[in-house]
Amino acid sequence: MSAVWRASRAAVKRRRVQTIVIGLVVLCSTMTIVLALSVLNAASSPFDDAFARQRGAHVVATFDAARASPEQLAQSAQRQGVQAAAGPFGQVVIEIPQPWLWMAAGPLQVVGRADPAGPVDRVDLLAGRWATAPGEIVVNSPVGGASSRLLGSKLKVPGVSPLTVVGFATSMSKSAGAWVSPEQMTALHPTSFQMLYRFASAGTSGQIRSELDAVTAGQPASSLTNAQSYFSLKEAFSASADSYLPFMTTFGVLGLLVSVLIVGNVVSGAVVSGYRHIGVLKALGFTPNQVVAVHLGMISVPTVVGSVVGTLAGTVLEQPILKVAFAGIETGTATIETTPWVSLVCLLAMPAVVAIAALIPALRAHRLSAAEAISAGSAPKAGRGLLAQRKLGSTRLPRSVSLGLGQSFARPARATLTMSAVVLGVMTVTLTAGLASSMVAAGNAGRHSGITQVQVEVGDTTAGQSAARPSDSQIEARLRALPGADRVTARAFTKVLLAGNTDTVFLNLYRGDPPAAAEQIVEGRWPSGPGEVTAGPGFLSQHGLAVGDRTTVYLSGRQLGVTVVGKEMLGNAQAMETDWATAAALAPDTSAVEYTVQLAPDTDGEAYAKRVEGIDPSLRTSLRIQPQNTATTTVVTFTTVFTVLLACVSALGVFNTVLLSTRERRRQLGMLKSIGMTPRQVMVMTVTSVAGLGLVGGLIGIPIGIIGHRVLVDHAGVLAFPESMKDVWHAPQLAALVLSGVAIAVLGALIPARSAARLSIATVLHNE
């Protein structure tokens, strides 16, 4: 074994460049796979683990107190299929009159519960204690948002005695916004009852619906008003990360394929170029198995180093990646981090994959006898590619070009592996170019080049109120009347409770000219009347809605059925948009909080802003700076990073191929130089030998990349692309992409080509 190890170390030292190439390939591929697996793991297991710890409710059901009695609801827990149940708990929605703690003014769902434990939905206390007496309340808080210094805060609601915060808690089931004791709930006069169910069969949404139908079959008609499935919570938890998973997984798989192809190519070349070395080893008494072990040992050193460094680098980068992927998501008690198995799997799996890829060509060394290896090591077989070389030589191509093109036919297996690496590289570049074009188009949607916008924010409407102060409608009219105003859009917002959810969502109300969001509708239309709303793909996905669906929103004791009439391209994952007419049914006293004024071309924005100050001193103006599209930035960043990694890996594969070919053909290069071939011609011949493979690889990789782009944009949950943003391929782009394959091949071949051009005849003859 010591002799094998010494021979392996000697081979590593003798082939330093190949060793570095293998190490870099494995490093880049390992890093890519670690990042992909990290997001995949974080999007699934944390929610399931935290939900199981809390015995989360498969369904949080709300029943009308006027139609269902506590006794009837308690009997539903005994029905077949119910694994466990908790309740009934009294429930009421109260209105927070002004911003309180971290919450904006709006509805708050309160549930009466004696303790946080129980067979279902074991609420975790984050700070303080549970509410056990009248006048006490426990508030549902994001993990990390609760602070002991906020204990003792008072919640003052009209018509209700002040409630003192005695604790902060969190529920993975999102069963309530706050909890009080049953005695306090009685004083609040509950309007509904809450039941928490866990079912024996809850693997799919269909099973949960069937189980819930069976449970509520014996209840009074229309008594069930809302039912929240845990699947919607899980989807909301990982909606953002799931949107990025197709991108991450695709590039992770590409990284693995490129690694296998290039490592196989490297080892195959090492075996072929080391035939003489193999013959010498066998002549010295090395057995066939020992020869295989020498080559596997030669590969294992850079592979292990690359795997370790790549795993460490991926582990360092995974936290920033996860932070972006889960931005804005309330995670409850779930910990957004990857488990150690991700790093361990990559650390062990990559060397195993490389060993398998290396074993097949290494077995060729096993079969060779010492005499065959020494005689074969002197030069490639004369018959390989000879016919192709002759046909190319009869053309009008320069001799250096025809010789270079013919080299691909001399080693067809190696040429195929090299071309496969180029195909994957071109496919990646094509994929990224398409995604970048689609994302840039999405980021520019609703933006008007050369048009200035002035943002007008309304100050405190209660301070300094006087008869001389203009009303909401008067402010809008005067903004339109100022010179240079082209379009004026008024916006107000409020927080409402959405049916089947315990968390409040924002409802944006628009008046006047349509906002920029109206230009980003990819399905349906913009709201044109009361009860019509639009939302982005993130909001619709998290709440299980689609265009045409109806739901109910609650605000200040009022409720309104709304219909989703449009799907926005991006939108806010926590907000819906609607027409001002909806305010008449929900919030009649709503006033605009801001106005967006789009100015006519060549209008001085600063001059317009100064004129606005004359309307009312409370108005604050600023020239509109378009907000950065976070989803666009995230996806482009992901794809760019992975594209650079995979393009480098592909170029390294070409580099290795040319390097091996140059070393194998040292005698031929010396002979060509001795009959007059110049260094420049040698360089052209060497580069041409892979440029043809790059061209063919580009022609194959482009359609695969186009198909991959289409699949990814159709499943990008962060954005909903219209058809115009998917059709991004035009003749100039396609021509550039074809050349990208040649560019990858040429870049990988330049350094070995220069080395071959500088090779002197004396050096070759001395080595021979």
PyMOL commands that set and color helices and strands:
alter all, ss='L'
color gray80, all
select helices_A, chain A and resi 2-14+16-42+45-53+70-76+148-150+182-188+205-216+230-273+275-283+288-325+340-367+370-376+386-393+399-410+412-444+472-481+516-520+537-542+580-586+605-613+630-664+666-674+679-714+723-726+731-757+761-767
alter helices_A, ss='H'
color red, helices_A
select strands_A, chain A and resi 59-64+82-96+106-112+124-128+136-140+154-155+163-170+178-180+192-199+224-229+453-458+485-498+504-512+521-524+532-535+550-555+558-568+575-579+594-599+619-623
alter strands_A, ss='S'
color yellow, strands_A
deselect
rebuild
show_as cartoon
